[in-house]
């Protein structure tokens, strides 16, 4: 299993996390990956699922059975389509740090996690776990909103900030996109209409084109006066992008748009999967 691509999918058995398992499984089939379904034992979540067992006596059995059923369902469906294997694991503790610790322990290539996504009324609580996971993970992470069901992506939208690492990140996107024969839009979102933006954009295109050999790439420069995050969301809708991809790097576009309050804001209203590339 040394060179096998490894996907970690945390689940709390909610509708939201079941959707993430579907994504993880479909990607796993294409990547011939090994999938681990992971649960963090949490009394509060368990009581919601099994309110009669206040002492939590049956929690381990309950979790074990749930995970085993999910694993069997995944194996029945996905082994014939290319998934290398599926395991289950659980640990006790706080969901975000325990999940991230386990991702390092298993040396995951990708974490696929669900989020409630659009839910204004409860936005202060819901989605913050996903935001924290994105901020603190040292692995690539794909965040899947609850209402988004898997379909083979026709277009990946990569948000570029003209940094050297873009070249490596885009190569990673190309590897994924080529599995689905998808298009890639490399988009730079700017808050001005200055000529310098256009010349920077042309330079980026000239540098990336010979470096990344993939026919279905479009280079796009977009200006928005308002909130850059809203601009990007708008572009995703108009261009019919299926997955938004960003590179998480200090002082990068990712930080402008996704850090601090905007990070939470984005993961609440984003209604497409967000793939955050975490360095190399």
ABEGO torsion letter per residue (X at the ends): XAABBBBBBBBAGBAAAAAAAAAAAAAAAAAGBBBBBBBBBBAAAAAAABAABAAGAAAAAAAAAAAAAAAAAAAAAAAAAGBAEBBBBBBBEBAAAAAAAAAAAAGBABBBBBBAEBBAAAAAABGAAAAAAAAABABBBBBBBAABBBBBBABBBBBBAGBAAAAAAAAAAAAAAAAAGBBBBBBBBBABABAAAAAAAAAAAAAAAAABBBABBBBBBBBBABBAAAAAAAAAAAAGBABBBBBBBBGBAAAAAABEAAAAAAAAABABBBBBBAEX
